């Protein structure tokens, strides 16, 4: 009898171990092939926590919102002794001065994340268009105010407007006839 019970217990334990192994394997495979959001949802259901639900909502909102680009129209005014009507600056010089001002105010990380780039600059009119990411609008406009000189020439950079499309920005840039 003792020998029979031992073999019965061994069989039951073996079945339990196999069932546990199959369950763990199925959970592992399920988690492996689910997306991160699905995994978090399963976790939230399991613990039913308000904080986890808020975190899930924030993750989903962040994933769905795309950061838009905007276009800033600006004008460069030269003043002081260098205010010669024939004088003009190059677009790359103006872009470097604006970026350097932005870097001094907000740091290199903010500069790289802002996506600031000169799209168009007219040497004759001294007007241009810069592309940037929408959340950095106020920072870019602030940085324009801190540009005092470009290659030793005293200047003022005046923002004229912001547009959502390059076509609209270029149409605002050119004077109406």
C-alpha positions as CSV (number, residue, x, y, z in Angstrom):
1,X,0.0,0.0,0.0
2,X,2.7,2.4,0.9
3,X,4.4,1.7,-2.4
4,X,1.2,2.3,-4.4
5,X,0.5,5.7,-2.6
6,X,4.1,6.8,-3.4
7,X,3.7,6.1,-7.1
8,X,0.2,7.8,-7.1
9,X,1.7,10.9,-5.4
10,X,4.6,10.9,-7.9
11,X,2.1,10.8,-10.8
12,X,0.0,13.6,-9.3
13,X,3.1,15.8,-8.6
14,X,4.4,15.1,-12.2
15,X,1.1,16.2,-13.6
16,X,1.1,19.3,-11.5
17,X,4.7,20.2,-12.6
18,X,3.8,19.6,-16.2
19,X,0.6,21.7,-15.9
20,X,2.6,24.5,-14.2
21,X,5.3,24.3,-16.9
22,X,2.6,24.5,-19.7
23,X,1.0,27.5,-18.0
24,X,4.3,29.3,-17.6
25,X,5.2,28.6,-21.2
26,X,1.9,29.9,-22.5
27,X,2.2,33.0,-20.4
28,X,5.7,33.6,-21.7
29,X,4.7,33.1,-25.3
30,X,1.6,35.4,-24.8
31,X,3.8,38.2,-23.3
32,X,6.5,37.8,-25.9
33,X,4.1,38.4,-28.8
34,X,2.1,41.2,-27.3
35,X,2.9,44.8,-27.8
36,X,4.1,46.9,-24.8
37,X,0.7,48.6,-24.5
38,X,-1.1,45.2,-24.4
39,X,1.3,44.0,-21.8
40,X,0.6,47.0,-19.6
41,X,-3.1,46.6,-20.1
42,X,-2.9,43.0,-18.9
43,X,-0.9,44.1,-16.0
44,X,-3.4,46.9,-15.1
45,X,-6.2,44.4,-15.2
46,X,-4.3,42.1,-13.0
47,X,-3.7,44.7,-10.2
48,X,-6.5,47.1,-11.0
49,X,-4.6,50.2,-10.0
50,X,-5.7,53.7,-10.7
51,X,-2.0,54.9,-11.1
52,X,-1.3,52.2,-13.7
53,X,-4.5,53.2,-15.7
54,X,-3.3,56.8,-15.7
55,X,0.1,55.7,-16.9
56,X,-1.4,53.6,-19.7
57,X,-3.5,56.6,-20.8
58,X,-0.5,58.8,-20.9
59,X,1.5,56.3,-22.9
60,X,-1.3,55.9,-25.5
61,X,-1.7,59.7,-25.8
62,X,2.0,60.2,-26.2
63,X,2.2,57.5,-28.9
64,X,-0.7,59.0,-30.9
65,X,0.3,62.7,-30.9
66,X,2.9,63.7,-33.5
67,X,5.0,66.8,-32.9
68,X,4.2,69.2,-35.7
69,X,6.6,71.5,-37.5
70,X,6.1,75.2,-37.8
71,X,7.7,77.9,-39.9
72,X,8.8,81.2,-38.4
73,X,9.1,84.3,-40.7
74,X,11.7,86.8,-39.6
75,X,13.5,89.9,-40.7
76,X,17.1,91.0,-40.0
77,X,17.7,94.7,-39.4
78,X,21.3,96.0,-39.5
79,X,21.9,99.1,-37.4
80,X,24.9,101.2,-36.3
81,X,27.9,102.1,-38.5
82,X,27.3,99.0,-40.7
83,X,23.8,100.2,-41.8
84,X,24.8,100.4,-45.5
85,X,22.0,99.7,-47.9
86,X,24.3,97.6,-50.1
87,X,25.3,95.4,-47.1
88,X,23.9,91.9,-46.9
89,X,24.4,88.8,-44.7
90,X,24.6,85.2,-45.7
91,X,21.8,82.9,-44.6
92,X,24.3,80.5,-43.0
93,X,25.7,83.3,-40.9
94,X,22.3,84.3,-39.6
95,X,21.3,80.6,-39.0
96,X,24.5,80.0,-36.9
97,X,23.9,83.2,-34.9
98,X,20.3,82.2,-34.1
99,X,21.3,78.6,-33.2
100,X,24.2,79.9,-31.0
101,X,21.8,82.2,-29.2
102,X,19.3,79.4,-28.6
103,X,22.1,77.1,-27.4
104,X,23.3,79.7,-24.9
105,X,19.8,80.2,-23.5
106,X,18.4,76.6,-23.5
107,X,21.4,74.3,-24.0
108,X,22.5,71.9,-26.7
109,X,19.9,69.2,-25.9
110,X,17.0,71.6,-26.4
111,X,18.7,72.9,-29.6
112,X,18.9,69.4,-31.0
113,X,15.3,68.5,-30.1
114,X,13.9,71.7,-31.4
115,X,14.7,70.9,-35.0
116,X,15.7,74.5,-35.9
117,X,16.8,74.9,-39.5
118,X,16.9,77.8,-41.9
119,X,14.7,77.0,-44.9
120,X,14.9,80.2,-46.9
121,X,16.8,83.4,-46.6
122,X,16.9,86.4,-49.0
123,X,20.2,88.3,-48.9
124,X,18.5,91.2,-50.7
125,X,15.4,91.6,-48.4
126,X,17.2,90.3,-45.3
127,X,14.1,88.1,-44.6
128,X,14.0,84.4,-44.0
129,X,12.0,81.4,-42.9
130,X,13.1,79.0,-40.1
131,X,11.6,75.5,-39.5
132,X,11.2,74.3,-35.9
133,X,9.1,71.9,-33.8
134,X,5.9,73.5,-32.4
135,X,6.6,73.1,-28.7
136,X,9.7,75.3,-29.1
137,X,7.9,78.3,-30.5
138,X,8.3,80.6,-27.5
139,X,11.9,79.5,-26.9
140,X,12.9,80.3,-30.6
141,X,11.2,83.7,-30.5
142,X,13.1,84.4,-27.2
143,X,16.4,83.4,-28.8
144,X,15.7,85.7,-31.7
145,X,15.6,88.6,-29.3
146,X,19.0,87.7,-27.9
147,X,20.8,87.8,-31.3
148,X,22.8,91.0,-31.1
149,X,25.4,90.6,-33.8
150,X,26.2,88.4,-36.8
151,X,29.9,88.2,-37.7
152,X,30.7,91.4,-35.9
153,X,27.7,93.3,-37.4
154,X,25.1,94.6,-35.0
155,X,21.6,93.3,-35.9
156,X,18.1,92.9,-34.7
157,X,16.2,89.8,-35.6
158,X,12.4,90.5,-35.7
159,X,9.9,87.7,-35.9
160,X,7.1,88.6,-38.4
161,X,4.9,85.6,-38.0
162,X,4.5,81.8,-37.6
163,X,2.9,79.5,-40.1
164,X,2.0,75.8,-40.3
165,X,3.1,75.3,-43.9
166,X,6.1,76.4,-45.9
167,X,3.9,77.6,-48.8
168,X,2.0,79.9,-46.5
169,X,5.2,81.1,-44.8
170,X,6.8,82.0,-48.2
171,X,3.6,83.8,-49.3
172,X,3.7,85.9,-46.1
173,X,7.4,86.6,-46.7
174,X,6.9,88.2,-50.1
175,X,5.3,91.6,-50.1
176,X,2.0,91.9,-52.0
177,X,2.0,93.8,-55.2
